[in-house]
Amino acid sequence: KCERTPIKKPAEVLNIAEGYKGAPYVNPKDCSKATKKTGLDCSCLAEKTNPGFFQLANTITEKECGGSKEKPCNKSLKQYLLMEKKGFLKDNIKDLTPGDYIFYKKESRKNDKWKDEGINHVNILTDLPKLDEKGRWILDVYNATPGKLLYADDWYLTNVEKKQWWEFWKFWKRDKWCQCNSKACTSRECFVGGGFPK
């Protein structure tokens, strides 16, 4: 009889993620074989820290995620859809807690118009979210990003909707919190939800 790996607790997830700090960023063909030495990407880090849950993302079909055999969905999107399907996602940053998996979609700018490129990133929250004096959310996370070793990082998410919406962030579902990927801000990562599997 095949037994499923138990779902980890938040403290266990953070301990496992800490053990991967310094791993190179690579897109492993088989996450189950990835090690700190061979490297991993953001979705593989999520799977490594909670395989009992995130291996189920492999059961999400290309039809369910809007992909195809020629252009398959990325793993972060499948993980997000799994969390959504199970009802584990929170859509308000202030409700996130340490150990939560945070999902982002990428948007790119051309001719002053933003294009939604879909969910493409996940990282792991290490501390409670904090608002700074500029009204930005600071998220302390374990993060795997191309071109860098896996590291603990601060993400600064700024409200990119109309300024007055910021004052009503507690009630306004359309708030959009993003972090620019460069000074020119030609692309950005925007929060779409986060949570922890139970």
Secondary structure, 3 states (H helix, E strand, C coil): CCCCCCCCCHHHHHHHHHHCCCCCECCCCCHHHCCCCCCECHHHHHHHHCHHHHHHHHHCCHHHHCCCCCCCCCHHHHHHHHHHHHCCEECCHHHCCCCCEEEEEEEEEECCEEEEEEEEEEEEECCCCEECCCCCEEEEEEECCCCCCCEEEEEEEEECCCHHHHHHCCCCCCCCEEEECCCCCCEEEEEEEEECCC
